[in-house]
Amino acid sequence: MSKTARNSLNSSQIKEISEFGTIISVDIHTIEINGGGSARCMLAEIYS
């Protein structure tokens, strides 16, 4: 997930997610601000 998304989670949410795996977050601030999307949009954008 993006660092922005990670920073929006509270400690309870982080603990619960961490029970299923390691949280990996990347700084894609420039894309989020200028592109109007986030990690999901970068990976799953569908153009028709």
PDB file of N, CA, C, O and CB in Angstrom:
ATOM      1  N   MET A   1       0.827  -1.162   0.000  1.00  0.00           N
ATOM      2  CA  MET A   1       0.000   0.000   0.000  1.00  0.00           C
ATOM      3  C   MET A   1       0.874   1.228   0.000  1.00  0.00           C
ATOM      4  O   MET A   1       2.070   1.151   0.281  1.00  0.00           O
ATOM      5  CB  MET A   1      -0.942  -0.004   1.184  1.00  0.00           C
ATOM      6  N   SER A   2       0.276   2.369  -0.316  1.00  0.00           N
ATOM      7  CA  SER A   2       1.056   3.601  -0.304  1.00  0.00           C
ATOM      8  C   SER A   2       1.343   4.033   1.130  1.00  0.00           C
ATOM      9  O   SER A   2       0.650   3.639   2.068  1.00  0.00           O
ATOM     10  CB  SER A   2       0.317   4.719  -1.064  1.00  0.00           C
ATOM     11  N   LYS A   3       2.355   4.832   1.270  1.00  0.00           N
ATOM     12  CA  LYS A   3       2.695   5.357   2.593  1.00  0.00           C
ATOM     13  C   LYS A   3       1.539   6.193   3.140  1.00  0.00           C
ATOM     14  O   LYS A   3       1.290   6.196   4.345  1.00  0.00           O
ATOM     15  CB  LYS A   3       3.992   6.202   2.529  1.00  0.00           C
ATOM     16  N   THR A   4       0.834   6.902   2.258  1.00  0.00           N
ATOM     17  CA  THR A   4      -0.318   7.697   2.673  1.00  0.00           C
ATOM     18  C   THR A   4      -1.401   6.800   3.263  1.00  0.00           C
ATOM     19  O   THR A   4      -1.979   7.113   4.304  1.00  0.00           O
ATOM     20  CB  THR A   4      -0.877   8.499   1.485  1.00  0.00           C
ATOM     21  N   ALA A   5      -1.669   5.683   2.592  1.00  0.00           N
ATOM     22  CA  ALA A   5      -2.661   4.728   3.097  1.00  0.00           C
ATOM     23  C   ALA A   5      -2.212   4.151   4.427  1.00  0.00           C
ATOM     24  O   ALA A   5      -3.011   4.034   5.356  1.00  0.00           O
ATOM     25  CB  ALA A   5      -2.898   3.596   2.081  1.00  0.00           C
ATOM     26  N   ARG A   6      -0.952   3.793   4.526  1.00  0.00           N
ATOM     27  CA  ARG A   6      -0.408   3.227   5.773  1.00  0.00           C
ATOM     28  C   ARG A   6      -0.537   4.214   6.917  1.00  0.00           C
ATOM     29  O   ARG A   6      -0.870   3.829   8.038  1.00  0.00           O
ATOM     30  CB  ARG A   6       1.064   2.828   5.592  1.00  0.00           C
ATOM     31  N   ASN A   7      -0.277   5.475   6.643  1.00  0.00           N
ATOM     32  CA  ASN A   7      -0.363   6.493   7.683  1.00  0.00           C
ATOM     33  C   ASN A   7      -1.791   6.770   8.129  1.00  0.00           C
ATOM     34  O   ASN A   7      -2.003   7.360   9.189  1.00  0.00           O
ATOM     35  CB  ASN A   7       0.263   7.764   7.200  1.00  0.00           C
ATOM     36  N   SER A   8      -2.770   6.352   7.337  1.00  0.00           N
ATOM     37  CA  SER A   8      -4.163   6.584   7.710  1.00  0.00           C
ATOM     38  C   SER A   8      -4.708   5.504   8.643  1.00  0.00           C
ATOM     39  O   SER A   8      -5.796   5.657   9.199  1.00  0.00           O
ATOM     40  CB  SER A   8      -5.020   6.661   6.466  1.00  0.00           C
ATOM     41  N   LEU A   9      -3.959   4.413   8.817  1.00  0.00           N
ATOM     42  CA  LEU A   9      -4.414   3.317   9.664  1.00  0.00           C
ATOM     43  C   LEU A   9      -4.116   3.598  11.138  1.00  0.00           C
ATOM     44  O   LEU A   9      -3.099   4.205  11.473  1.00  0.00           O
ATOM     45  CB  LEU A   9      -3.752   2.004   9.233  1.00  0.00           C
ATOM     46  N   ASN A  10      -5.021   3.146  12.011  1.00  0.00           N
ATOM     47  CA  ASN A  10      -4.739   3.251  13.442  1.00  0.00           C
ATOM     48  C   ASN A  10      -4.025   1.974  13.893  1.00  0.00           C
ATOM     49  O   ASN A  10      -3.917   1.017  13.127  1.00  0.00           O
ATOM     50  CB  ASN A  10      -6.056   3.481  14.265  1.00  0.00           C
ATOM     51  N   SER A  11      -3.552   1.965  15.111  1.00  0.00           N
ATOM     52  CA  SER A  11      -2.739   0.834  15.599  1.00  0.00           C
ATOM     53  C   SER A  11      -3.520  -0.474  15.612  1.00  0.00           C
ATOM     54  O   SER A  11      -2.941  -1.536  15.384  1.00  0.00           O
ATOM     55  CB  SER A  11      -2.219   1.127  17.004  1.00  0.00           C
ATOM     56  N   SER A  12      -4.814  -0.416  15.873  1.00  0.00           N
ATOM     57  CA  SER A  12      -5.640  -1.621  15.861  1.00  0.00           C
ATOM     58  C   SER A  12      -5.728  -2.213  14.457  1.00  0.00           C
ATOM     59  O   SER A  12      -5.657  -3.430  14.288  1.00  0.00           O
ATOM     60  CB  SER A  12      -7.042  -1.310  16.389  1.00  0.00           C
ATOM     61  N   GLN A  13      -5.881  -1.361  13.462  1.00  0.00           N
ATOM     62  CA  GLN A  13      -5.954  -1.819  12.078  1.00  0.00           C
ATOM     63  C   GLN A  13      -4.619  -2.405  11.637  1.00  0.00           C
ATOM     64  O   GLN A  13      -4.584  -3.432  10.960  1.00  0.00           O
ATOM     65  CB  GLN A  13      -6.363  -0.667  11.148  1.00  0.00           C
ATOM     66  N   ILE A  14      -3.532  -1.763  12.013  1.00  0.00           N
ATOM     67  CA  ILE A  14      -2.199  -2.258  11.665  1.00  0.00           C
ATOM     68  C   ILE A  14      -1.972  -3.629  12.285  1.00  0.00           C
ATOM     69  O   ILE A  14      -1.454  -4.533  11.628  1.00  0.00           O
ATOM     70  CB  ILE A  14      -1.107  -1.269  12.133  1.00  0.00           C
ATOM     71  N   LYS A  15      -2.352  -3.784  13.528  1.00  0.00           N
ATOM     72  CA  LYS A  15      -2.184  -5.064  14.218  1.00  0.00           C
ATOM     73  C   LYS A  15      -2.979  -6.160  13.518  1.00  0.00           C
ATOM     74  O   LYS A  15      -2.474  -7.263  13.307  1.00  0.00           O
ATOM     75  CB  LYS A  15      -2.621  -4.947  15.691  1.00  0.00           C
ATOM     76  N   GLU A  16      -4.223  -5.853  13.159  1.00  0.00           N
ATOM     77  CA  GLU A  16      -5.070  -6.854  12.511  1.00  0.00           C
ATOM     78  C   GLU A  16      -4.531  -7.243  11.136  1.00  0.00           C
ATOM     79  O   GLU A  16      -4.486  -8.428  10.807  1.00  0.00           O
ATOM     80  CB  GLU A  16      -6.497  -6.329  12.380  1.00  0.00           C
ATOM     81  N   ILE A  17      -4.131  -6.284  10.346  1.00  0.00           N
ATOM     82  CA  ILE A  17      -3.577  -6.579   9.020  1.00  0.00           C
ATOM     83  C   ILE A  17      -2.280  -7.365   9.155  1.00  0.00           C
ATOM     84  O   ILE A  17      -2.026  -8.279   8.370  1.00  0.00           O
ATOM     85  CB  ILE A  17      -3.334  -5.274   8.225  1.00  0.00           C
ATOM     86  N   SER A  18      -1.469  -7.025  10.126  1.00  0.00           N
ATOM     87  CA  SER A  18      -0.170  -7.669  10.316  1.00  0.00           C
ATOM     88  C   SER A  18      -0.294  -9.140  10.702  1.00  0.00           C
ATOM     89  O   SER A  18       0.669  -9.896  10.570  1.00  0.00           O
ATOM     90  CB  SER A  18       0.616  -6.933  11.376  1.00  0.00           C
ATOM     91  N   GLU A  19      -1.466  -9.553  11.175  1.00  0.00           N
ATOM     92  CA  GLU A  19      -1.673 -10.964  11.497  1.00  0.00           C
ATOM     93  C   GLU A  19      -1.671 -11.826  10.232  1.00  0.00           C
ATOM     94  O   GLU A  19      -1.476 -13.039  10.311  1.00  0.00           O
ATOM     95  CB  GLU A  19      -2.994 -11.148  12.258  1.00  0.00           C
ATOM     96  N   PHE A  20      -1.886 -11.214   9.082  1.00  0.00           N
ATOM     97  CA  PHE A  20      -1.970 -11.942   7.821  1.00  0.00           C
ATOM     98  C   PHE A  20      -0.726 -11.796   6.959  1.00  0.00           C
ATOM     99  O   PHE A  20      -0.584 -12.495   5.956  1.00  0.00           O
ATOM    100  CB  PHE A  20      -3.163 -11.477   7.050  1.00  0.00           C
ATOM    101  N   GLY A  21       0.177 -10.899   7.337  1.00  0.00           N
ATOM    102  CA  GLY A  21       1.397 -10.716   6.563  1.00  0.00           C
ATOM    103  C   GLY A  21       2.091  -9.434   6.950  1.00  0.00           C
ATOM    104  O   GLY A  21       1.650  -8.710   7.844  1.00  0.00           O
ATOM    105  N   THR A  22       3.176  -9.166   6.268  1.00  0.00           N
ATOM    106  CA  THR A  22       3.962  -7.964   6.518  1.00  0.00           C
ATOM    107  C   THR A  22       3.404  -6.810   5.692  1.00  0.00           C
ATOM    108  O   THR A  22       3.157  -6.958   4.495  1.00  0.00           O
ATOM    109  CB  THR A  22       5.458  -8.201   6.188  1.00  0.00           C
ATOM    110  N   ILE A  23       3.210  -5.679   6.327  1.00  0.00           N
ATOM    111  CA  ILE A  23       2.754  -4.498   5.609  1.00  0.00           C
ATOM    112  C   ILE A  23       3.950  -3.870   4.901  1.00  0.00           C
ATOM    113  O   ILE A  23       4.964  -3.555   5.524  1.00  0.00           O
ATOM    114  CB  ILE A  23       2.072  -3.477   6.575  1.00  0.00           C
ATOM    115  N   ILE A  24       3.817  -3.699   3.613  1.00  0.00           N
ATOM    116  CA  ILE A  24       4.846  -3.025   2.821  1.00  0.00           C
ATOM    117  C   ILE A  24       4.218  -1.757   2.271  1.00  0.00           C
ATOM    118  O   ILE A  24       3.191  -1.804   1.594  1.00  0.00           O
ATOM    119  CB  ILE A  24       5.400  -3.948   1.661  1.00  0.00           C
ATOM    120  N   SER A  25       4.838  -0.631   2.563  1.00  0.00           N
ATOM    121  CA  SER A  25       4.300   0.635   2.064  1.00  0.00           C
ATOM    122  C   SER A  25       5.391   1.387   1.312  1.00  0.00           C
ATOM    123  O   SER A  25       6.561   1.380   1.696  1.00  0.00           O
ATOM    124  CB  SER A  25       3.740   1.500   3.228  1.00  0.00           C
ATOM    125  N   VAL A  26       4.976   2.031   0.238  1.00  0.00           N
ATOM    126  CA  VAL A  26       5.906   2.776  -0.602  1.00  0.00           C
ATOM    127  C   VAL A  26       5.444   4.223  -0.728  1.00  0.00           C
ATOM    128  O   VAL A  26       4.249   4.518  -0.702  1.00  0.00           O
ATOM    129  CB  VAL A  26       6.030   2.124  -1.995  1.00  0.00           C
ATOM    130  N   ASP A  27       6.408   5.106  -0.864  1.00  0.00           N
ATOM    131  CA  ASP A  27       6.105   6.523  -0.996  1.00  0.00           C
ATOM    132  C   ASP A  27       5.821   6.844  -2.465  1.00  0.00           C
ATOM    133  O   ASP A  27       6.741   6.943  -3.277  1.00  0.00           O
ATOM    134  CB  ASP A  27       7.275   7.391  -0.455  1.00  0.00           C
ATOM    135  N   ILE A  28       4.547   7.005  -2.791  1.00  0.00           N
ATOM    136  CA  ILE A  28       4.155   7.378  -4.146  1.00  0.00           C
ATOM    137  C   ILE A  28       3.374   8.697  -4.105  1.00  0.00           C
ATOM    138  O   ILE A  28       2.413   8.894  -4.848  1.00  0.00           O
ATOM    139  CB  ILE A  28       3.304   6.252  -4.805  1.00  0.00           C
ATOM    140  N   HIS A  29       3.809   9.574  -3.231  1.00  0.00           N
ATOM    141  CA  HIS A  29       3.141  10.851  -3.009  1.00  0.00           C
ATOM    142  C   HIS A  29       2.973  11.646  -4.307  1.00  0.00           C
ATOM    143  O   HIS A  29       1.907  12.211  -4.552  1.00  0.00           O
ATOM    144  CB  HIS A  29       3.921  11.673  -1.995  1.00  0.00           C
ATOM    145  N   THR A  30       4.003  11.693  -5.127  1.00  0.00           N
ATOM    146  CA  THR A  30       3.940  12.454  -6.377  1.00  0.00           C
ATOM    147  C   THR A  30       2.830  11.914  -7.282  1.00  0.00           C
ATOM    148  O   THR A  30       2.086  12.691  -7.880  1.00  0.00           O
ATOM    149  CB  THR A  30       5.300  12.403  -7.110  1.00  0.00           C
ATOM    150  N   ILE A  31       2.720  10.610  -7.382  1.00  0.00           N
ATOM    151  CA  ILE A  31       1.680  10.004  -8.215  1.00  0.00           C
ATOM    152  C   ILE A  31       0.302  10.274  -7.617  1.00  0.00           C
ATOM    153  O   ILE A  31      -0.640  10.589  -8.345  1.00  0.00           O
ATOM    154  CB  ILE A  31       1.914   8.482  -8.361  1.00  0.00           C
ATOM    155  N   GLU A  32       0.182  10.154  -6.315  1.00  0.00           N
ATOM    156  CA  GLU A  32      -1.109  10.399  -5.661  1.00  0.00           C
ATOM    157  C   GLU A  32      -1.566  11.843  -5.847  1.00  0.00           C
ATOM    158  O   GLU A  32      -2.751  12.091  -6.071  1.00  0.00           O
ATOM    159  CB  GLU A  32      -1.019  10.073  -4.168  1.00  0.00           C
ATOM    160  N   ILE A  33      -0.650  12.784  -5.759  1.00  0.00           N
ATOM    161  CA  ILE A  33      -1.003  14.195  -5.877  1.00  0.00           C
ATOM    162  C   ILE A  33      -1.254  14.596  -7.328  1.00  0.00           C
ATOM    163  O   ILE A  33      -2.251  15.258  -7.617  1.00  0.00           O
ATOM    164  CB  ILE A  33       0.097  15.060  -5.282  1.00  0.00           C
ATOM    165  N   ASN A  34      -0.372  14.209  -8.240  1.00  0.00           N
ATOM    166  CA  ASN A  34      -0.467  14.652  -9.636  1.00  0.00           C
ATOM    167  C   ASN A  34      -1.304  13.738 -10.523  1.00  0.00           C
ATOM    168  O   ASN A  34      -1.891  14.185 -11.509  1.00  0.00           O
ATOM    169  CB  ASN A  34       0.905  14.765 -10.216  1.00  0.00           C
ATOM    170  N   GLY A  35      -1.356  12.470 -10.172  1.00  0.00           N
ATOM    171  CA  GLY A  35      -2.077  11.518 -11.016  1.00  0.00           C
ATOM    172  C   GLY A  35      -3.503  11.271 -10.578  1.00  0.00           C
ATOM    173  O   GLY A  35      -4.307  10.736 -11.342  1.00  0.00           O
ATOM    174  N   GLY A  36      -3.821  11.654  -9.360  1.00  0.00           N
ATOM    175  CA  GLY A  36      -5.178  11.480  -8.873  1.00  0.00           C
ATOM    176  C   GLY A  36      -5.529  10.071  -8.468  1.00  0.00           C
ATOM    177  O   GLY A  36      -6.711   9.760  -8.320  1.00  0.00           O
ATOM    178  N   GLY A  37      -4.559   9.212  -8.284  1.00  0.00           N
ATOM    179  CA  GLY A  37      -4.828   7.835  -7.886  1.00  0.00           C
ATOM    180  C   GLY A  37      -3.807   7.354  -6.893  1.00  0.00           C
ATOM    181  O   GLY A  37      -3.018   8.134  -6.358  1.00  0.00           O
ATOM    182  N   SER A  38      -3.828   6.049  -6.649  1.00  0.00           N
ATOM    183  CA  SER A  38      -2.881   5.474  -5.710  1.00  0.00           C
ATOM    184  C   SER A  38      -2.389   4.139  -6.263  1.00  0.00           C
ATOM    185  O   SER A  38      -2.493   3.886  -7.463  1.00  0.00           O
ATOM    186  CB  SER A  38      -3.525   5.294  -4.306  1.00  0.00           C
ATOM    187  N   ALA A  39      -1.854   3.287  -5.392  1.00  0.00           N
ATOM    188  CA  ALA A  39      -1.243   2.027  -5.822  1.00  0.00           C
ATOM    189  C   ALA A  39      -2.239   1.150  -6.578  1.00  0.00           C
ATOM    190  O   ALA A  39      -1.889   0.560  -7.600  1.00  0.00           O
ATOM    191  CB  ALA A  39      -0.692   1.267  -4.614  1.00  0.00           C
ATOM    192  N   ARG A  40      -3.457   1.059  -6.096  1.00  0.00           N
ATOM    193  CA  ARG A  40      -4.462   0.229  -6.763  1.00  0.00           C
ATOM    194  C   ARG A  40      -4.684   0.721  -8.189  1.00  0.00           C
ATOM    195  O   ARG A  40      -4.763  -0.081  -9.119  1.00  0.00           O
ATOM    196  CB  ARG A  40      -5.793   0.241  -5.976  1.00  0.00           C
ATOM    197  N   CYS A  41      -4.784   2.017  -8.359  1.00  0.00           N
ATOM    198  CA  CYS A  41      -5.002   2.593  -9.690  1.00  0.00           C
ATOM    199  C   CYS A  41      -3.814   2.316 -10.612  1.00  0.00           C
ATOM    200  O   CYS A  41      -3.989   2.109 -11.813  1.00  0.00           O
ATOM    201  CB  CYS A  41      -5.244   4.109  -9.583  1.00  0.00           C
ATOM    202  N   MET A  42      -2.614   2.313 -10.050  1.00  0.00           N
ATOM    203  CA  MET A  42      -1.423   2.062 -10.857  1.00  0.00           C
ATOM    204  C   MET A  42      -1.403   0.636 -11.359  1.00  0.00           C
ATOM    205  O   MET A  42      -0.911   0.379 -12.457  1.00  0.00           O
ATOM    206  CB  MET A  42      -0.160   2.351 -10.056  1.00  0.00           C
ATOM    207  N   LEU A  43      -1.928  -0.306 -10.578  1.00  0.00           N
ATOM    208  CA  LEU A  43      -1.850  -1.726 -10.928  1.00  0.00           C
ATOM    209  C   LEU A  43      -3.073  -2.245 -11.662  1.00  0.00           C
ATOM    210  O   LEU A  43      -2.957  -3.171 -12.464  1.00  0.00           O
ATOM    211  CB  LEU A  43      -1.645  -2.534  -9.693  1.00  0.00           C
ATOM    212  N   ALA A  44      -4.226  -1.681 -11.413  1.00  0.00           N
ATOM    213  CA  ALA A  44      -5.459  -2.267 -11.928  1.00  0.00           C
ATOM    214  C   ALA A  44      -6.274  -1.320 -12.800  1.00  0.00           C
ATOM    215  O   ALA A  44      -7.485  -1.495 -12.940  1.00  0.00           O
ATOM    216  CB  ALA A  44      -6.300  -2.729 -10.791  1.00  0.00           C
ATOM    217  N   GLU A  45      -5.638  -0.343 -13.373  1.00  0.00           N
ATOM    218  CA  GLU A  45      -6.381   0.594 -14.240  1.00  0.00           C
ATOM    219  C   GLU A  45      -6.821  -0.153 -15.495  1.00  0.00           C
ATOM    220  O   GLU A  45      -6.028  -0.840 -16.138  1.00  0.00           O
ATOM    221  CB  GLU A  45      -5.503   1.850 -14.618  1.00  0.00           C
ATOM    222  N   ILE A  46      -8.089  -0.006 -15.826  1.00  0.00           N
ATOM    223  CA  ILE A  46      -8.637  -0.669 -17.008  1.00  0.00           C
ATOM    224  C   ILE A  46      -9.116   0.404 -17.963  1.00  0.00           C
ATOM    225  O   ILE A  46      -9.942   1.242 -17.603  1.00  0.00           O
ATOM    226  CB  ILE A  46      -9.797  -1.651 -16.634  1.00  0.00           C
ATOM    227  N   TYR A  47      -8.602   0.378 -19.173  1.00  0.00           N
ATOM    228  CA  TYR A  47      -9.001   1.340 -20.193  1.00  0.00           C
ATOM    229  C   TYR A  47      -9.862   0.607 -21.224  1.00  0.00           C
ATOM    230  O   TYR A  47      -9.497  -0.472 -21.690  1.00  0.00           O
ATOM    231  CB  TYR A  47      -7.748   2.009 -20.869  1.00  0.00           C
ATOM    232  N   SER A  48     -10.971   1.182 -21.565  1.00  0.00           N
ATOM    233  CA  SER A  48     -11.821   0.523 -22.579  1.00  0.00           C
ATOM    234  C   SER A  48     -12.022   1.409 -23.776  1.00  0.00           C
ATOM    235  O   SER A  48     -12.705   1.020 -24.723  1.00  0.00           O
ATOM    236  CB  SER A  48     -13.177   0.145 -21.992  1.00  0.00           C
TER     237      SER A  48
END
